[in-house]
Amino acid sequence: MKKLFLIGTATLFLATGTAQANEDFDVQCGNKRVHVYGHHGWEFTEIRRSREFREITWSRRLPERFFRMEDDRTIYFHGRKCRNLCYGFEECGG
């Protein structure tokens, strides 16, 4: 019975996406626009977009040691607070 309960619980978590939930958002850190992706380990990528079409024209990965993230998704880059950006109908976090 206990084994059946554990299997059912694991299936429920996988079906609802709880076990693999990732966050994906952009922040403005000074003159850098940074794409943040991850959940337990974070990736920070500096991006540049074309002004007309908002397409990504250039990007490079930034070292995680340059950033500090607090529990409420507040991000600091070299000790300075970054500003969360929203596009379209996305929710703004923080």
N, C-alpha and C positions, 0 to 999 in steps of 0.2 A: 504494500500500500504506500509506504514511504517513497519507494523508488518511482512508482507511478506519479505521485505528487510532484517529485523533483523534475521528472521528464516533462510533465504538463506545464510546470512553471517555466522551465527553460524554453519550451516551445512558444509560450506566450510572449516572453521577452524578445525572442527572435522575430516573431511575427509583428510585434509592435515597433520594432526598431530600437528599443531601449538599449540593447546590448551593443549596438554599433552606431550610436548617435554621434555625429560630428558637427562641429560648428564651422561656419563659413561666412566671413564678413570682411569688410574693408574699414580701415582707419586712416586718418590723416595725422602724420607725425611730423610736425614742422613742415618742410617742403617736400616730404616723401609721402606718397600714397602707398599703403601697405595692405596686402591681402593676407588675412589670418585664416588658417585652416587647421583643424585638429580637434582633439578632445583631451587625451592624456599627454601626448607629445604634440607640440605646436610647430607649425611651419609658418615662417614669415617671409613673404615675397614682395619686394618693391615692384610696383607696376607703373607704367606710363601708358596713358590712353590718348588716342588721337582726339582732338577737340571736336571734329565734325561728327564722327560716328561712334565715339566712345569705345572703339576697339582697342584691345591691348596691343601696343606696338613694341613694347620692350619690357622685359622683366628679369629680375635676378633674385636669388635666394639670399636672405640676410641671416647672419648667425643669431641663434636663439639667445646667446648671452647678452646681446644688445637690448633685450626686452625684459620687462617684468610685468606679469599679469596678476591682478588681484581677483578675488573670488567673484566679484560682480562684473567681470569682463572689462574692467578698466585696465588699459595698457599704458605702460610707460616705455619710452624709447630714449635711451641714454639719460634716464632720470626725469624726462619731461613727459607730461600727460598727453596722450593721443586723443583725438576726437573721432568718435564713431560716425561713419557715413551710411546713409540709407539711399537705396536706389529703388524706384518704382514702388511696389507694394510690400517690400520687405519690412520686417519689424526692426526698429532701432533699439539696440541693446545698450544699456548703460546710460 
